Amino acid sequence: MSRPKSAALLVSALITPLLGLAVAQGEAVAAPNFQVPFPCNQVWEGQTRTNHRPANSVDFNRANDEGDPVVASAAGTVSRVANEGSTSYGRWIEIDHGGGWKTRYAHLSAQRVSVGQAVALGQRIGDVGNTGGSTGAHLHYEQLLDGADQKVKFNGTTAYYWGTRSYTSRNSCSGTGFTGTVGTDSGTGVTIRSGPGTQYAAVGAVADGETVTISCQAEGESITGKYGTTVLWDKIGPGYISDAYVYTGSDGQVAPDC
């Protein structure tokens, strides 16, 4: 039996707004590919702790860091530039990245952008400082979705919770790969495999201390080496070597998935 035209129109009128809502919700969940908020290849210590407020924020430090550049971790529009004086965030900046996502950068010594300004990934927005309730120069960093703080991700990898880890910035790095240095406890070289595991055929070798370019990374066999235990394998040239034998300045993934 065919449905009356008026009933069909009513159903359509009811469904259309729901479809729009579903699309909007989906867009809000998709996070930008956030990067470490410092210039390319800089190495910073990032700390997370359960008594931090908000809990999922990260504090970044390195030696003599006061005045160092802070850059946007994704493109967006500056939504707030504020100064809380000697309390709370002190001088801070908020960037709106769309879809409900925002980032915050606090305790700055200088703010180099204004509200409403469009900023690009990697653009300098301020300087590391010791303002507000800070007890030493550092950058307080947050990622928020619809106002709620989220566990921070850099280049698609979740930051370490809870404790301190080193992070190498890949923010606006040029070129097609990321560099690392091969290291072994024995001083011998590392076999390059055709896939991410020792069961794959040997296709070459790299010497201890050699600099390599990592084009991408894949998960495979768990390996313990000079730099810990990991399932990450680095694609270099004709094949793969375990990231357990490669120092990149970061404890996590630094290159895209293979």
Secondary structure, DSSP 8 states (H G I E B T S, - for coil): ----HHHHHHHHHHHHHHHHHHHHHHHHH-------SSSTT-EEEEEE-TTSSSTT-EEEE-TT-TT-EEE-SS-EEEEEEEE-TTSTTSEEEEEEEETTEEEEEEEESEE---TT-EE-TT-EEEE-B--TT-SSSBEEEEEEETTEE---EETTEE--SSEEEEEE--TT--SS-EEEEE--SSS--EEEESSSSTTS-EEEEE-TT-EEEE-EEEEEEEEEETTEEEEEEEEETTEEEEGGGEE-S-SS--S-B-
